[in-house]
Amino acid sequence: MFDYYGLDWVLLALGLATKYLTIHQNRMAFVTSIFACSAGLLVALMAHQYGLVAFNAILIAMSLKGFQHWTNLAKQRTTETSAVPTTA
């Protein structure tokens, strides 16, 4: 049950948290995804599943890019909102 030091259970919990946060359009989904994929990567290394190692590495890179993109969009929206003149 704990052949992978509980990392498989951590992967399960973080994967579900990622899905929940994604459904609610929360950018922290990218952070939980990075941690989930890191756990998945370690489990895949222990199991000698190198295709899954590559898959998780790619997903980590995509999550980093997604978090960066979402952060840039949030900054852009803030700038656009503060640049709109108000009328009295």
N, C-alpha and C positions, 0 to 999 in steps of 0.2 A: 504493500500500500504506500510506503514511503521510499520507494527505490530511488527517487530523484530528490530526496531531502525535502519533500513537500513543495518543490518548485512547480510541479504539475498542478497542485491545488492553488498555488498563488496565481499561476497562469489562468486557471479557470475563473477565479474571483476577479482578477483584473480585466479579463476579457469581458465578463458580464458587466463590470463597472464601465468599461469603455463603450459598450453597446448602449447602456442606459444614458450615459452622458452624450453620446452621439444623437440619440433620439431627441434629447432635450436641447440640442444645438449648443452645447457647452464646449468651449475650446480645450478644457482640461481633459477631454476625451483623448486628445493627442498625447498628453503626458501619461495617462494610464495605459495607453496603447504602447508607448515606448517601454514602460516597465513590464507590461505583459509580454511583449516581444522579446525583451531581454531574458525573461524567465524561460520563454519558449526556446530561445537560442541556446541557453545553457542546458535545458533538457535534451534538445536535439544533439548537442555535442556529447553529452553523456551516453546517449543511445546510438551514437555514430550514424546519425541521419543527416548527412551533409547537404542534401537537397533542402531539408527544413532549416538548416543553419543559414543557407543562402536566402531562403524565403523570409525568415525573420529579420535578417540583416537589411533586406530591401524594405520590409515594412517599417523598420526603425527609421531608415532614411526618409521614407515617405511621410511618416508621422512628424519628423523634425521639420520637413518642408511645409507640411500642412499647418503646424503650429506657428511657424514663421509667417506664412501667408496670412493666416487669420489675425495675427498680431498686427501686421501691416495694414490690413483692412480696417481694423478697429482704430488705429491711429489716423487713417485717412478719413474715416467717418467723423472722428472727433474734430479734426482740422476743418472739415467742410461745415460742420455744425457751428463751430465758433466763428467761421468766416461769414456766415449769413447775417446781413444787417437786419436789425429789428426796427420795426416802424411803430411809432407811438400814436 
